[in-house]
Amino acid sequence: MQSKSEIIASSAGWVSALLNFIPGLGTGYLYQRRWRAYWITSLVSAFWVYFDFSRQLAYDPSDPAGFQGEDIGFLGLIAISSITAFEAALKVKNEREILKRGGASLSKE
């Protein structure tokens, strides 16, 4: 059976990054079998959607300038997906370097 480090190192970094970026929900972490990172990303994304939705409910519909600059929710999800995509690819790179050095120590993910 493969260790956690070996599973992450054997995964394709670009696939992990793409799966984290496109839906923006941390599905690249499922590909890497990193459950804690997946649940944290899911909770942060859910919180961001809730925050944006509650912010939209607070707008006065009769105010003509109320919906200007309404892209903060979308930009937040893009930021979350970009950060998680970068982190997933970096994790693959780091685990491969650890295994190349011969240190097959398990990561604490």
ABEGO torsion letter per residue (X at the ends): XBBAAAAAAABBAAAAAAAAAAAGAGAAAAAAGBAAAAAAAAAAAAAAAAAAAAAAAABBAABAAAABGAAAAAAAAAAAAAAAAAAAAAAAAAAAAAAAAGBABBBAX
